Amino acid sequence: MSIDKSKVVILGGGTGGVIVANLLGRKAKKQADVTLVSKQDNVFYEADLPYRIFDRKSFKSQYKSVRKVVNNNVSILKEEVVGLDVDNKSVSFKGGSSIPYDYLVISTGAHYDYDAVPGFKEGAYHYYNEEGIHELRKALDEFVEQGKGGNIVIGIADLPFKCPVAPLEGVFMTEHFLRRKKLRKTTNLHYLSPIGGAFSIEQANVHIEKKFAKKGINLHTFFNTETIHTDRKVVESLEGDELEYDLLIMVPPHRGQPFLHGTPIVDSEGWVNVNTKTLQNEDYPNVFALGDAANLPVSKAGSSAHYQAMAAAHNLIDILKGKMDISQVKERYNGHATCLVMTSLTSAMFFDFNYNRPPFGLGYISNRLFYYIKKYQRFLYFYGFLSGRM
Ligand SMILES: Cc1cc2nc3c(=O)[nH]c(=O)nc-3n(C[C@H](O)[C@H](O)[C@H](O)COP(=O)(O)OP(=O)(O)OC[C@H]3O[C@@H](n4cnc5c(N)ncnc54)[C@H](O)[C@@H]3O)c2cc1C
């Protein structure tokens, strides 16, 4: 590292971290030494996970080496972060070493805290990572082999969670899958939502709930999961409601990464506090956070991480080039997020919204074209979005 350059450290080699790294590596290489820290060798494309429950394909196509997708001007450190000292501007690693920084970007995603809901580990299946899907595939096979149907309950253990449409996709695809297996008539499908509707944006929720009604999916609103009683196969809500299940599929409880807890920049669950439009921490202005790790009033999703990364990176580039003072960063993020929502195994809708605008009307039309875009979107992700050029 040269002494006259600023040291920029980016934590997390996923969607947001890689985009920031690429933009800084290309546009601020003369002003900054950029280091990307990630505990994994690969970027993992999560949006295909719900589909993997049903198509049974391998997960290989969802991985791409971090080194291959990151600009060569960026140094990559394969380390697990275990400590952050924002007062002394230092990040420490599992092996005992540490790294100083002038500017820090946190994009370490979300951590699944399975213990946060009693009974989750023993009673619930999920599709929020590869391991979860292997287990769920077996449970679904058993359900089908028994051939008698029953109660499938799909829900959300806790708020917030990433990709608010993923549980909707799970229930719509399961419904289609059951029809294919001739088990739909004998299976009750229940959807547990902790909020007042199936989806948080009212204009979109109307369309989602119409689909629920058409497909005969039972919606339980304001169902905040308190305990899963595995002995009775019952899921109980904070409000005292109980629902029996034969197969329970739940989004796991999400929290900020363990190393963030107790630092002065996070809320009680470990999400990094940042200004909603600048993505800068207001007490430590040299710290930016984005993606799932940030405490923002917008969906935790790859698309929002993408737009946030662009906004944070361009602010940093301007600071590094001396075009802007750190106390005057621009409000570059407007809450933009997009989601292709699977509405069966062969159709999808498209939501595009921001802090001030609900999704466009055309996106509510569920069709085959959106499904094909979703199916092949990972190419755009690996070869387009991650570069920070689009
Ligand atoms: C089932 C499912 C379906 C989804 N579908 C969609 C979709 O259709 N559309 C969409 O836009 N989004 C979707 N998402 C969400 C999307 O994948 C994430 O929101 C997005 O990847 C967030 O990017 P990020 O940079 O914040 O975090 P991530 O991409 O999760 O990256 C975090 C990185 O930080 C690393 N890290 C974490 N802790 C440490 C540590 N202590 N030390 C070092 N490195 C660390 C991780 O290894 C990882 O590389 C889905 C997610 C799931 C689970």
The ligand as an SDF file (V2000), in Angstrom:
LIG
                    3D

 53 58  0  0  0  0  0  0  0  0999 V2000
  -34.2660  -17.4630   -0.8990 C   0  0  0  0  0  0  0  0  0  0  0  0
  -33.8000  -16.1130   -1.3400 C   0  0  0  0  0  0  0  0  0  0  0  0
  -34.3050  -15.5590   -2.5110 C   0  0  0  0  0  0  0  0  0  0  0  0
  -33.9020  -14.2910   -2.9170 C   0  0  0  0  0  0  0  0  0  0  0  0
  -34.4160  -13.7730   -4.0590 N   0  0  0  0  0  0  0  0  0  0  0  0
  -34.0580  -12.5350   -4.4470 C   0  0  0  0  0  0  0  0  0  0  0  0
  -34.5760  -11.9690   -5.6490 C   0  0  0  0  0  0  0  0  0  0  0  0
  -35.3290  -12.6120   -6.3790 O   0  0  0  0  0  0  0  0  0  0  0  0
  -34.2000  -10.7160   -5.9790 N   0  0  0  0  0  0  0  0  0  0  0  0
  -33.3580   -9.9820   -5.1890 C   0  0  0  0  0  0  0  0  0  0  0  0
  -33.0510   -8.8380   -5.5360 O   0  0  0  0  0  0  0  0  0  0  0  0
  -32.8510  -10.4920   -4.0440 N   0  0  0  0  0  0  0  0  0  0  0  0
  -33.1610  -11.7440   -3.6630 C   0  0  0  0  0  0  0  0  0  0  0  0
  -32.6390  -12.2690   -2.5150 N   0  0  0  0  0  0  0  0  0  0  0  0
  -31.8620  -11.4240   -1.6050 C   0  0  0  0  0  0  0  0  0  0  0  0
  -30.4260  -11.1710   -2.0420 C   0  0  0  0  0  0  0  0  0  0  0  0
  -29.7760  -12.3720   -2.3660 O   0  0  0  0  0  0  0  0  0  0  0  0
  -29.6820  -10.4330   -0.9250 C   0  0  0  0  0  0  0  0  0  0  0  0
  -30.5090   -9.4160   -0.4320 O   0  0  0  0  0  0  0  0  0  0  0  0
  -28.3820   -9.8200   -1.4250 C   0  0  0  0  0  0  0  0  0  0  0  0
  -27.4500  -10.8070   -1.7740 O   0  0  0  0  0  0  0  0  0  0  0  0
  -27.7890   -8.9050   -0.3750 C   0  0  0  0  0  0  0  0  0  0  0  0
  -26.5160   -8.4600   -0.7450 O   0  0  0  0  0  0  0  0  0  0  0  0
  -25.4770   -8.0340    0.3890 P   0  0  0  0  0  0  0  0  0  0  0  0
  -24.2730   -7.5220   -0.2850 O   0  0  0  0  0  0  0  0  0  0  0  0
  -26.1430   -7.1530    1.3720 O   0  0  0  0  0  0  0  0  0  0  0  0
  -25.1600   -9.3740    1.1750 O   0  0  0  0  0  0  0  0  0  0  0  0
  -24.6320  -10.7690    0.6370 P   0  0  0  0  0  0  0  0  0  0  0  0
  -24.7840  -10.8790   -0.8240 O   0  0  0  0  0  0  0  0  0  0  0  0
  -25.2740  -11.7890    1.5060 O   0  0  0  0  0  0  0  0  0  0  0  0
  -23.0830  -10.7130    0.9340 O   0  0  0  0  0  0  0  0  0  0  0  0
  -22.5710  -10.7110    2.2360 C   0  0  0  0  0  0  0  0  0  0  0  0
  -21.1320  -11.1860    2.1680 C   0  0  0  0  0  0  0  0  0  0  0  0
  -20.4990  -10.8960    3.4190 O   0  0  0  0  0  0  0  0  0  0  0  0
  -19.7430  -12.0260    3.7970 C   0  0  0  0  0  0  0  0  0  0  0  0
  -19.6040  -11.9970    5.2610 N   0  0  0  0  0  0  0  0  0  0  0  0
  -20.5950  -12.0870    6.1670 C   0  0  0  0  0  0  0  0  0  0  0  0
  -20.0770  -12.0300    7.4200 N   0  0  0  0  0  0  0  0  0  0  0  0
  -18.7390  -11.8810    7.2770 C   0  0  0  0  0  0  0  0  0  0  0  0
  -17.6750  -11.7790    8.2000 C   0  0  0  0  0  0  0  0  0  0  0  0
  -17.8600  -11.8170    9.5210 N   0  0  0  0  0  0  0  0  0  0  0  0
  -16.4190  -11.6560    7.7080 N   0  0  0  0  0  0  0  0  0  0  0  0
  -16.1800  -11.6060    6.3620 C   0  0  0  0  0  0  0  0  0  0  0  0
  -17.1730  -11.7210    5.4500 N   0  0  0  0  0  0  0  0  0  0  0  0
  -18.4310  -11.8470    5.9020 C   0  0  0  0  0  0  0  0  0  0  0  0
  -20.5510  -13.1950    3.3000 C   0  0  0  0  0  0  0  0  0  0  0  0
  -19.7500  -14.3510    3.2240 O   0  0  0  0  0  0  0  0  0  0  0  0
  -21.0000  -12.6870    1.9440 C   0  0  0  0  0  0  0  0  0  0  0  0
  -20.0170  -12.9220    0.9850 O   0  0  0  0  0  0  0  0  0  0  0  0
  -32.9750  -13.5690   -2.1100 C   0  0  0  0  0  0  0  0  0  0  0  0
  -32.4470  -14.1330   -0.9590 C   0  0  0  0  0  0  0  0  0  0  0  0
  -32.8380  -15.3990   -0.5800 C   0  0  0  0  0  0  0  0  0  0  0  0
  -32.2440  -16.0240    0.6510 C   0  0  0  0  0  0  0  0  0  0  0  0
  1  2  1  0
  2  3  1  0
  2 52  2  0
  3  4  2  0
  4  5  1  0
  4 50  1  0
  5  6  2  0
  6  7  1  0
  6 13  1  0
  7  8  2  0
  7  9  1  0
  9 10  1  0
 10 11  2  0
 10 12  1  0
 12 13  2  0
 13 14  1  0
 14 15  1  0
 14 50  1  0
 15 16  1  0
 16 17  1  0
 16 18  1  0
 18 19  1  0
 18 20  1  0
 20 21  1  0
 20 22  1  0
 22 23  1  0
 23 24  1  0
 24 25  2  0
 24 26  1  0
 24 27  1  0
 27 28  1  0
 28 29  2  0
 28 30  1  0
 28 31  1  0
 31 32  1  0
 32 33  1  0
 33 34  1  0
 33 48  1  0
 34 35  1  0
 35 36  1  0
 35 46  1  0
 36 37  1  0
 36 45  1  0
 37 38  2  0
 38 39  1  0
 39 40  1  0
 39 45  2  0
 40 41  1  0
 40 42  2  0
 42 43  1  0
 43 44  2  0
 44 45  1  0
 46 47  1  0
 46 48  1  0
 48 49  1  0
 50 51  2  0
 51 52  1  0
 52 53  1  0
M  END
$$$$
